């Protein structure tokens, strides 16, 4: 088997993992609306959750930059992804240490297992993009010049916003129709909550799908031969 062949086949796994982490971050932001104006939580828990929201925003923005590199077939993607993944692992370890040391939180084997899985997948992605794996040749394309990363980020932001709006409206409408057809009980707003949940799912799917589609479209139409 040629050197780097297997690595080339698996070098796209980090992109899929990046998209998943971004989708989870979008979901975390969309589902945290109840924190607005909430003053009933202990300070240690409230600021912990607020820090998580800030981390989600950073993950999404940083992820857009990395997606721009990946879709632009930039040889810099492996190194920049590794930096992001190391920073993410450090955040996960710090978050878990905070949960385990602050008395306001209850130990959860499930939460600890999820964190361990996230770190494990992150380390696997770092290994797949290590030097000598051939990942640089997978993402680097010599014959064409990709659009600037800034253009990709702007396109992705617009795609996320438009996709989120369309997805939320479409999801809420679909949820309302499903609730009516399935005769979901409206007792204490049950049917409304159901429609809102479907709308939230549509928002997450639409935001991620819109961002990815926008970046793909820009790089498909914006490529030009190198001089």
C-alpha positions as a Markdown table, in Angstrom:
| # | Residue | x | y | z |
|---|---|---|---|---|
| 1 | Unk | 0.0 | 0.0 | 0.0 |
| 2 | Unk | 1.5 | 3.4 | -0.9 |
| 3 | Unk | 2.6 | 5.6 | 1.9 |
| 4 | Unk | -0.1 | 8.0 | 3.0 |
| 5 | Unk | -2.8 | 6.2 | 1.1 |
| 6 | Unk | -4.9 | 5.2 | 4.1 |
| 7 | Unk | -4.3 | 8.6 | 5.7 |
| 8 | Unk | -5.7 | 10.2 | 2.6 |
| 9 | Unk | -8.8 | 8.2 | 2.8 |
| 10 | Unk | -9.4 | 9.2 | 6.4 |
| 11 | Unk | -8.2 | 12.8 | 6.1 |
| 12 | Unk | -11.7 | 14.1 | 5.6 |
| 13 | Unk | -12.9 | 12.7 | 9.0 |
| 14 | Unk | -11.7 | 15.9 | 10.8 |
| 15 | Unk | -13.9 | 18.0 | 8.5 |
| 16 | Unk | -16.9 | 15.9 | 9.4 |
| 17 | Unk | -16.1 | 16.1 | 13.1 |
| 18 | Unk | -15.7 | 19.9 | 12.7 |
| 19 | Unk | -19.1 | 20.2 | 11.2 |
| 20 | Unk | -20.6 | 18.1 | 13.9 |
| 21 | Unk | -19.0 | 20.2 | 16.7 |
| 22 | Unk | -20.2 | 23.4 | 15.0 |
| 23 | Unk | -23.8 | 22.0 | 14.7 |
| 24 | Unk | -23.7 | 21.1 | 18.4 |
| 25 | Unk | -22.5 | 24.6 | 19.2 |
| 26 | Unk | -25.4 | 26.1 | 17.2 |
| 27 | Unk | -27.8 | 23.9 | 19.0 |
| 28 | Unk | -26.3 | 25.0 | 22.3 |
| 29 | Unk | -26.8 | 28.6 | 21.5 |
| 30 | Unk | -30.3 | 28.1 | 20.2 |
| 31 | Unk | -31.5 | 26.2 | 23.2 |
| 32 | Unk | -30.0 | 28.6 | 25.8 |
| 33 | Unk | -32.6 | 31.4 | 25.3 |
| 34 | Unk | -33.9 | 30.7 | 28.8 |
| 35 | Unk | -30.7 | 32.1 | 30.3 |
| 36 | Unk | -31.7 | 35.6 | 29.1 |
| 37 | Unk | -32.9 | 37.5 | 32.2 |
| 38 | Unk | -32.6 | 34.4 | 34.4 |
| 39 | Unk | -31.3 | 35.5 | 37.8 |
| 40 | Unk | -32.4 | 32.4 | 39.8 |
| 41 | Unk | -29.3 | 30.3 | 39.2 |
| 42 | Unk | -26.3 | 30.3 | 41.6 |
| 43 | Unk | -23.5 | 32.5 | 40.2 |
| 44 | Unk | -21.1 | 29.6 | 39.8 |
| 45 | Unk | -23.5 | 27.8 | 37.6 |
| 46 | Unk | -24.8 | 30.8 | 35.7 |
| 47 | Unk | -21.3 | 32.0 | 34.7 |
| 48 | Unk | -20.3 | 28.5 | 33.8 |
| 49 | Unk | -23.2 | 28.3 | 31.4 |
| 50 | Unk | -22.4 | 31.8 | 30.1 |
| 51 | Unk | -18.8 | 30.7 | 29.5 |
| 52 | Unk | -20.1 | 27.7 | 27.6 |
| 53 | Unk | -22.1 | 30.1 | 25.3 |
| 54 | Unk | -19.0 | 32.2 | 24.7 |
| 55 | Unk | -17.1 | 29.0 | 23.8 |
| 56 | Unk | -19.9 | 28.0 | 21.4 |
| 57 | Unk | -19.7 | 31.4 | 19.6 |
| 58 | Unk | -15.9 | 31.0 | 19.3 |
| 59 | Unk | -16.2 | 27.5 | 18.0 |
| 60 | Unk | -18.7 | 28.5 | 15.3 |
| 61 | Unk | -16.6 | 31.5 | 14.1 |
| 62 | Unk | -13.3 | 29.6 | 14.3 |
| 63 | Unk | -15.0 | 26.6 | 12.6 |
| 64 | Unk | -16.1 | 28.9 | 9.7 |
| 65 | Unk | -12.5 | 29.9 | 9.2 |
| 66 | Unk | -11.4 | 26.2 | 9.2 |
| 67 | Unk | -14.2 | 25.3 | 6.8 |
| 68 | Unk | -13.0 | 28.1 | 4.5 |
| 69 | Unk | -9.5 | 26.5 | 4.5 |
| 70 | Unk | -10.9 | 23.0 | 4.0 |
| 71 | Unk | -13.3 | 23.9 | 1.1 |
| 72 | Unk | -10.5 | 26.1 | -0.4 |
| 73 | Unk | -8.2 | 23.0 | -0.4 |
| 74 | Unk | -5.6 | 24.9 | 1.5 |
| 75 | Unk | -2.5 | 23.0 | 2.7 |
| 76 | Unk | -2.7 | 25.1 | 5.9 |
| 77 | Unk | -5.9 | 23.3 | 7.1 |
| 78 | Unk | -4.2 | 20.4 | 8.9 |
| 79 | Unk | -2.0 | 22.7 | 11.1 |
| 80 | Unk | -4.8 | 25.2 | 11.8 |
| 81 | Unk | -7.3 | 22.4 | 12.6 |
| 82 | Unk | -4.8 | 20.9 | 15.0 |
| 83 | Unk | -4.4 | 24.2 | 16.8 |
| 84 | Unk | -8.3 | 24.4 | 17.1 |
| 85 | Unk | -8.6 | 20.9 | 18.3 |
| 86 | Unk | -5.9 | 21.3 | 20.9 |
| 87 | Unk | -7.6 | 24.4 | 22.2 |
| 88 | Unk | -11.0 | 22.6 | 22.2 |
| 89 | Unk | -9.5 | 19.7 | 24.2 |
| 90 | Unk | -8.0 | 22.1 | 26.8 |
| 91 | Unk | -11.5 | 23.7 | 27.1 |
| 92 | Unk | -13.1 | 20.3 | 27.6 |
| 93 | Unk | -10.6 | 19.4 | 30.3 |
| 94 | Unk | -11.0 | 22.7 | 32.1 |
| 95 | Unk | -14.8 | 22.5 | 31.9 |
| 96 | Unk | -14.8 | 19.0 | 33.3 |
| 97 | Unk | -12.4 | 19.9 | 36.1 |
| 98 | Unk | -14.7 | 22.8 | 37.0 |
| 99 | Unk | -17.7 | 20.5 | 37.2 |
| 100 | Unk | -15.9 | 18.0 | 39.3 |
| 101 | Unk | -14.5 | 20.6 | 41.8 |
| 102 | Unk | -17.4 | 22.9 | 42.3 |
| 103 | Unk | -19.9 | 21.5 | 44.9 |
| 104 | Unk | -22.9 | 23.0 | 43.0 |
| 105 | Unk | -22.6 | 20.4 | 40.3 |
| 106 | Unk | -23.5 | 16.7 | 40.7 |
| 107 | Unk | -21.1 | 14.1 | 39.4 |
| 108 | Unk | -22.4 | 12.5 | 36.2 |
| 109 | Unk | -20.8 | 9.4 | 34.7 |
| 110 | Unk | -22.6 | 10.1 | 31.4 |
| 111 | Unk | -21.2 | 13.6 | 31.2 |
| 112 | Unk | -17.7 | 12.3 | 32.0 |
| 113 | Unk | -18.1 | 9.6 | 29.3 |
| 114 | Unk | -19.2 | 12.2 | 26.7 |
| 115 | Unk | -16.2 | 14.4 | 27.4 |
| 116 | Unk | -13.9 | 11.4 | 27.1 |
| 117 | Unk | -15.4 | 10.5 | 23.8 |
| 118 | Unk | -15.0 | 14.0 | 22.5 |
| 119 | Unk | -11.4 | 14.1 | 23.5 |
| 120 | Unk | -10.8 | 10.7 | 22.0 |
| 121 | Unk | -12.2 | 11.7 | 18.6 |
| 122 | Unk | -10.3 | 15.0 | 18.8 |
| 123 | Unk | -7.0 | 13.1 | 19.4 |
| 124 | Unk | -7.9 | 10.8 | 16.5 |
| 125 | Unk | -8.4 | 13.7 | 14.2 |
| 126 | Unk | -5.0 | 15.2 | 15.2 |
| 127 | Unk | -3.4 | 11.9 | 14.5 |
| 128 | Unk | -5.0 | 11.7 | 11.0 |
| 129 | Unk | -3.7 | 15.2 | 10.2 |
| 130 | Unk | -0.2 | 14.6 | 11.6 |
| 131 | Unk | 2.9 | 15.5 | 9.6 |
| 132 | Unk | 3.8 | 12.7 | 7.1 |
| 133 | Unk | 0.2 | 11.4 | 6.9 |
| 134 | Unk | -0.3 | 13.0 | 3.4 |
| 135 | Unk | -3.1 | 15.3 | 4.6 |
| 136 | Unk | -1.3 | 18.3 | 3.2 |
| 137 | Unk | -1.6 | 16.9 | -0.3 |
| 138 | Unk | -5.2 | 16.0 | 0.2 |
| 139 | Unk | -6.2 | 19.5 | 1.0 |
| 140 | Unk | -3.8 | 21.4 | -1.2 |
| 141 | Unk | -4.8 | 21.9 | -4.8 |
| 142 | Unk | -2.0 | 23.3 | -6.9 |
| 143 | Unk | -3.8 | 24.0 | -10.2 |
| 144 | Unk | -6.4 | 26.5 | -8.9 |
| 145 | Unk | -6.4 | 29.4 | -6.5 |
| 146 | Unk | -9.2 | 29.5 | -4.0 |
| 147 | Unk | -11.1 | 32.6 | -3.1 |
| 148 | Unk | -9.8 | 34.5 | 0.0 |
| 149 | Unk | -10.7 | 33.0 | 3.4 |
| 150 | Unk | -12.5 | 36.2 | 4.3 |
| 151 | Unk | -14.9 | 35.8 | 1.4 |
| 152 | Unk | -15.6 | 32.2 | 2.6 |
| 153 | Unk | -16.3 | 33.5 | 6.2 |
| 154 | Unk | -18.7 | 36.2 | 5.0 |
| 155 | Unk | -20.5 | 33.8 | 2.7 |
| 156 | Unk | -20.8 | 31.2 | 5.5 |
| 157 | Unk | -22.2 | 33.8 | 7.9 |
| 158 | Unk | -24.8 | 34.9 | 5.4 |
| 159 | Unk | -25.6 | 31.3 | 4.6 |
| 160 | Unk | -26.0 | 30.5 | 8.3 |
| 161 | Unk | -28.3 | 33.4 | 8.9 |
| 162 | Unk | -30.4 | 32.7 | 5.8 |
| 163 | Unk | -30.4 | 29.0 | 6.5 |
| 164 | Unk | -31.4 | 29.4 | 10.1 |
| 165 | Unk | -34.3 | 31.7 | 9.2 |
| 166 | Unk | -35.6 | 29.4 | 6.5 |
| 167 | Unk | -35.0 | 26.3 | 8.6 |
| 168 | Unk | -36.7 | 27.7 | 11.7 |
| 169 | Unk | -39.8 | 28.9 | 9.7 |
| 170 | Unk | -40.0 | 25.7 | 7.8 |
| 171 | Unk | -39.5 | 23.6 | 10.9 |
| 172 | Unk | -42.1 | 25.5 | 12.9 |
| 173 | Unk | -44.6 | 25.2 | 10.0 |
| 174 | Unk | -43.9 | 21.5 | 9.6 |
| 175 | Unk | -44.2 | 21.0 | 13.4 |
| 176 | Unk | -47.6 | 22.7 | 13.4 |
| 177 | Unk | -48.8 | 20.5 | 10.6 |
| 178 | Unk | -47.5 | 17.4 | 12.2 |
| 179 | Unk | -49.0 | 18.3 | 15.5 |
| 180 | Unk | -52.4 | 18.9 | 13.9 |
| 181 | Unk | -52.3 | 15.7 | 11.8 |
| 182 | Unk | -51.0 | 13.6 | 14.7 |
| 183 | Unk | -53.5 | 15.3 | 17.1 |
| 184 | Unk | -50.9 | 16.3 | 19.6 |
| 185 | Unk | -52.6 | 17.5 | 22.7 |
| 186 | Unk | -52.5 | 21.2 | 23.3 |
| 187 | Unk | -52.9 | 20.8 | 27.0 |
| 188 | Unk | -50.6 | 23.3 | 28.7 |
| 189 | Unk | -49.2 | 24.3 | 25.3 |
| 190 | Unk | -48.1 | 20.8 | 24.4 |
| 191 | Unk | -48.7 | 21.3 | 20.6 |
| 192 | Unk | -47.0 | 24.6 | 20.7 |
| 193 | Unk | -43.9 | 23.2 | 22.4 |
| 194 | Unk | -43.8 | 20.4 | 19.8 |
| 195 | Unk | -43.9 | 22.9 | 17.0 |
| 196 | Unk | -41.2 | 25.0 | 18.6 |
| 197 | Unk | -39.0 | 21.9 | 19.1 |
| 198 | Unk | -39.3 | 21.0 | 15.4 |
| 199 | Unk | -38.6 | 24.7 | 14.6 |
| 200 | Unk | -35.5 | 24.6 | 16.7 |
| 201 | Unk | -34.3 | 21.5 | 15.0 |
| 202 | Unk | -35.0 | 23.1 | 11.6 |
| 203 | Unk | -33.0 | 26.2 | 12.7 |
| 204 | Unk | -29.9 | 24.1 | 13.6 |
| 205 | Unk | -30.1 | 22.0 | 10.4 |
| 206 | Unk | -30.8 | 25.1 | 8.3 |
| 207 | Unk | -27.9 | 27.1 | 9.8 |
| 208 | Unk | -25.3 | 24.4 | 9.3 |
| 209 | Unk | -26.6 | 23.4 | 5.9 |
| 210 | Unk | -26.8 | 27.0 | 4.8 |
| 211 | Unk | -23.3 | 27.8 | 5.9 |
| 212 | Unk | -21.8 | 24.7 | 4.3 |
| 213 | Unk | -23.7 | 25.3 | 1.0 |
| 214 | Unk | -22.6 | 28.9 | 0.9 |
| 215 | Unk | -19.0 | 28.1 | 1.3 |
| 216 | Unk | -19.2 | 25.3 | -1.3 |
| 217 | Unk | -20.9 | 27.6 | -3.7 |
| 218 | Unk | -18.3 | 30.4 | -3.3 |
| 219 | Unk | -15.4 | 28.0 | -3.8 |
| 220 | Unk | -17.1 | 26.3 | -6.8 |
| 221 | Unk | -17.8 | 29.6 | -8.6 |
| 222 | Unk | -14.9 | 31.6 | -7.3 |
| 223 | Unk | -12.0 | 29.4 | -8.2 |
| 224 | Unk | -9.6 | 30.7 | -10.9 |
| 225 | Unk | -6.5 | 29.3 | -12.5 |
| 226 | Unk | -3.2 | 30.3 | -10.9 |
| 227 | Unk | -0.9 | 32.5 | -12.9 |
